[in-house]
Amino acid sequence: MFDAGLARFEQDVLLKSKEVPVLVDFWATWCGPCQTLGPILEKLAGEYGGAFLVAKVDVDQERELGGYFQIRSVPTMVLFKDGQMADHIPGALSEGQMRQFLAHHGIEPKPAEQAPPVDVEAAPVDPHAEVVRLRHELQDKPDDDGLKLDLALALLKTGGDAEARRLLDALPANLAQDDRALRAHARLEFMAILRDAPPAETLEAALATDPGDLRARHLLAVRRILEGQAAAGLEHLLEMLRRDRGYADGLPRKALVEAFRIVEDEDLVGTYRRKMASLLF
């Protein structure tokens, strides 16, 4: 992890990225999310043992460099590989999301520090039965916050949105930043958007009449994502960004970032992150 500036950017970042990927963190001292992201990047840079480097760029001190890369908000991360920009992320990510992002680009920690393999062949669990099981466990362990998070996630799959939100809001700080909790909050926000929204058929008819109806397109995108049709939903959000990135105070970009938290297909998310970056920069 090192500070980068315009004077040596080519040597320290562009040329160095031909040897090892370099993640450039555009940040500012006054930026709250930057202060959260910084320690995460420092931890991962050390843990990955040189698999990638982190270059810090203070946008207040390096205005020309920030302008060259059209940095409009902080934090913004730009990944360089083989001397070229490989990806771009506006906004802060959680530690888990950062690991997913690095893995997507083939950046892995040292073998000795890799996490044990996860059993992906586990049988699917009935969410209603899971709710019942977790309620019984919580009767015996009422202070177990991990069980409360598990219950909130199970409730989201059974329509218990209000109770799930109460459980998530009451989690301690360490669990509130868990990837699963962040994904659940994003899903709840999307569900709230659809409250009293027209059915999909009505929204599709509205878009057939007027493709520029961004409100209908936004609602249809949210509905598709929650229904598991992630690609269709992300494409609608990307089309919103193409048509009017400033719509409703920047809603297209914000909705895409939230959708990236919900969608679990890493390859799909990576594809649409790059598409979003190509439109913004």
C-alpha positions in Angstrom: 0.0 0.0 0.0 1.5 3.3 -1.1 0.7 6.9 -1.9 0.6 7.7 -5.6 0.8 11.1 -7.4 0.8 12.5 -10.9 4.6 12.8 -11.1 5.2 9.0 -10.8 1.8 7.6 -11.7 3.1 6.0 -15.0 6.0 4.3 -13.2 4.3 3.4 -9.9 1.0 2.3 -11.3 0.8 1.8 -15.1 4.2 0.1 -15.6 4.0 -1.7 -12.2 0.6 -3.1 -13.2 2.3 -5.1 -15.9 3.9 -7.1 -13.1 1.2 -7.2 -10.5 -2.4 -5.7 -10.5 -2.6 -2.3 -8.9 -5.8 -1.0 -7.3 -5.9 2.8 -7.1 -8.1 4.2 -4.3 -9.2 7.8 -5.0 -10.1 9.1 -1.6 -10.3 12.3 0.6 -9.7 13.0 4.2 -13.2 14.4 4.7 -14.9 11.4 3.2 -16.5 9.1 5.8 -16.9 6.0 3.6 -13.2 6.4 2.6 -12.2 6.0 6.2 -14.1 2.8 6.3 -12.7 1.4 3.1 -9.1 2.3 3.8 -8.6 -0.2 6.6 -10.3 -2.9 4.6 -7.9 -2.3 1.7 -4.9 -2.3 4.0 -6.0 -5.6 5.6 -6.5 -7.3 2.3 -3.3 -6.0 0.7 -1.4 -7.5 3.7 -3.3 -10.7 3.7 -2.9 -11.3 0.0 0.8 -11.1 0.3 1.7 -9.1 -2.7 -0.9 -10.6 -5.1 -2.0 -7.0 -5.7 -0.9 -3.5 -4.7 -3.0 -0.6 -3.4 -2.1 3.0 -4.5 -3.8 5.8 -2.5 -4.6 9.0 -4.4 -5.8 12.0 -2.3 -8.1 13.8 -4.7 -7.6 17.1 -2.9 -3.9 17.0 -3.3 -3.9 15.4 -6.8 -6.7 17.3 -8.5 -5.1 17.0 -11.9 -4.9 13.2 -11.6 -8.5 13.0 -10.4 -9.6 15.1 -13.3 -7.8 12.9 -15.8 -9.7 9.9 -14.6 -12.9 11.9 -14.2 -13.3 11.1 -10.6 -16.7 12.6 -9.6 -17.1 11.1 -6.2 -15.1 9.4 -3.5 -14.2 6.7 -2.7 -13.7 5.5 -6.3 -11.5 2.5 -7.0 -9.8 1.8 -10.4 -8.0 -1.5 -11.0 -5.1 -1.5 -13.4 -3.7 -4.8 -15.0 -1.2 -5.2 -17.8 -0.7 -1.4 -18.0 -4.4 -0.7 -18.6 -7.6 0.1 -16.7 -9.4 -3.2 -16.1 -12.3 -2.2 -13.9 -13.8 0.8 -12.0 -15.9 0.9 -8.8 -17.7 4.1 -7.7 -18.4 3.9 -3.9 -17.2 1.8 -1.0 -17.5 -2.0 -0.8 -17.6 -4.3 2.2 -14.7 -6.7 2.9 -16.7 -9.6 1.4 -17.5 -7.6 -1.7 -13.9 -6.6 -2.1 -12.9 -10.3 -1.9 -15.4 -11.1 -4.6 -14.2 -8.3 -6.8 -10.6 -9.4 -6.5 -11.5 -13.0 -7.2 -13.4 -12.0 -10.3 -10.1 -10.6 -11.6 -8.2 -13.7 -10.7 -6.5 -12.1 -7.7 -6.3 -14.6 -4.9 -4.5 -14.7 -1.5 -1.5 -16.8 -0.7 -2.5 -20.5 -0.7 -1.7 -20.9 2.9 -4.2 -18.3 3.8 -7.1 -19.4 1.6 -10.4 -20.1 3.3 -11.5 -23.7 3.5 -13.7 -24.9 0.6 -17.4 -24.4 1.0 -19.8 -27.2 0.5 -21.9 -25.9 -2.4 -23.8 -29.2 -2.8 -25.8 -28.8 0.4 -29.5 -29.7 0.1 -31.9 -26.7 -0.2 -33.6 -25.7 3.0 -37.3 -25.0 3.3 -37.4 -21.4 4.5 -40.6 -21.8 6.4 -39.1 -24.8 8.3 -36.0 -22.8 8.8 -38.0 -20.0 10.4 -39.6 -22.4 12.8 -36.2 -24.0 13.7 -34.5 -20.7 14.3 -37.4 -19.4 16.5 -37.0 -22.5 18.7 -33.2 -22.0 18.9 -33.6 -18.4 19.9 -35.9 -19.4 22.8 -32.9 -21.2 24.3 -30.3 -18.5 23.1 -32.2 -15.2 23.1 -28.9 -13.1 23.0 -27.4 -14.9 20.0 -27.1 -12.2 17.4 -25.9 -14.7 14.8 -29.2 -16.6 15.1 -31.1 -13.4 14.8 -29.4 -12.6 11.5 -30.1 -16.1 10.3 -33.8 -15.7 11.2 -34.0 -12.3 9.4 -32.7 -13.9 6.3 -35.1 -16.8 6.5 -38.0 -14.3 7.1 -37.1 -12.4 3.9 -37.8 -15.6 2.0 -41.2 -16.2 3.6 -42.7 -12.7 3.4 -41.8 -11.6 6.9 -40.3 -8.3 5.8 -41.3 -6.1 8.7 -39.9 -8.5 11.3 -36.8 -9.1 9.3 -36.1 -5.3 9.2 -36.5 -5.0 13.0 -34.1 -7.9 13.5 -31.5 -6.4 11.1 -31.8 -2.9 12.5 -31.1 -4.3 16.0 -27.9 -6.1 15.0 -24.6 -5.0 16.6 -22.1 -3.2 14.4 -20.0 -6.2 13.6 -22.9 -8.2 12.2 -24.6 -5.2 10.6 -21.6 -4.9 8.2 -21.8 -8.7 7.4 -22.2 -9.2 3.6 -25.5 -11.1 4.3 -26.9 -8.3 6.4 -25.9 -5.6 3.8 -27.5 -7.7 1.0 -30.6 -8.2 3.1 -30.9 -4.4 3.7 -30.5 -3.7 0.0 -33.2 -6.3 -0.8 -35.6 -4.7 1.8 -35.1 -1.3 0.2 -36.0 -2.8 -3.2 -39.0 -4.4 -1.8 -40.1 -1.1 -0.3 -39.9 0.5 -3.7 -42.4 -2.0 -5.1 -45.0 -1.2 -2.4 -48.2 -0.2 -4.3 -46.3 -0.5 -7.6 -48.2 -1.6 -10.7 -47.8 -5.3 -11.9 -45.1 -6.1 -14.4 -47.6 -6.3 -17.2 -48.7 -2.7 -16.7 -45.1 -1.5 -16.5 -44.2 -3.4 -19.7 -47.1 -1.8 -21.4 -46.0 1.7 -20.3 -42.5 1.1 -21.6 -43.9 -0.2 -24.9 -45.8 3.1 -25.3 -43.0 5.3 -24.0 -39.5 3.8 -23.7 -38.4 7.0 -22.0 -40.7 6.4 -19.0 -37.9 6.0 -16.5 -40.2 5.6 -13.5 -41.8 2.5 -15.1 -38.4 1.2 -16.2 -37.0 1.6 -12.6 -40.0 -0.3 -11.1 -39.8 -3.0 -13.7 -36.0 -3.4 -13.1 -36.5 -3.7 -9.3 -39.3 -6.3 -9.8 -37.2 -8.4 -12.2 -34.2 -8.4 -9.8 -36.3 -9.5 -6.9 -37.9 -12.2 -9.0 -34.5 -13.6 -9.8 -34.3 -12.2 -13.4 -31.1 -10.4 -12.6 -29.8 -9.8 -16.1 -33.1 -8.3 -17.3 -33.3 -6.0 -14.2 -29.7 -4.8 -14.6 -30.3 -4.1 -18.3 -33.2 -1.9 -17.5 -31.2 0.0 -14.9 -28.3 0.4 -17.4 -30.8 1.7 -20.0 -31.9 4.3 -17.4 -28.3 5.4 -17.1 -27.9 5.6 -20.8 -31.0 7.8 -21.2 -30.6 10.1 -18.2 -27.9 9.6 -15.6 -29.1 12.6 -13.6 -32.7 11.3 -13.4 -34.2 11.7 -9.9 -30.9 12.9 -8.3 -28.7 10.2 -9.9 -31.1 7.3 -9.3 -29.9 5.1 -12.2 -26.3 4.9 -10.8 -27.5 4.5 -7.2 -30.0 1.8 -8.2 -27.3 -0.1 -10.0 -24.9 0.0 -7.0 -27.7 -1.3 -4.8 -28.6 -4.0 -7.3 -24.9 -5.2 -7.3 -25.3 -5.9 -3.6 -28.4 -8.0 -4.2 -27.4 -10.0 -7.2 -25.2 -13.0 -6.2 -23.9 -13.9 -9.7 -20.4 -12.4 -9.5 -19.7 -12.7 -13.3 -23.0 -10.9 -14.1 -22.2 -8.2 -11.6 -18.7 -7.8 -13.0 -20.1 -7.4 -16.5 -22.5 -4.7 -15.6 -20.0 -2.9 -13.4 -17.8 -2.6 -16.5 -20.8 -1.5 -18.6 -21.7 1.1 -16.0 -18.1 2.4 -15.8 -18.0 2.7 -19.6 -21.1 5.0 -19.5 -19.9 7.1 -16.6 -16.2 7.6 -17.6 
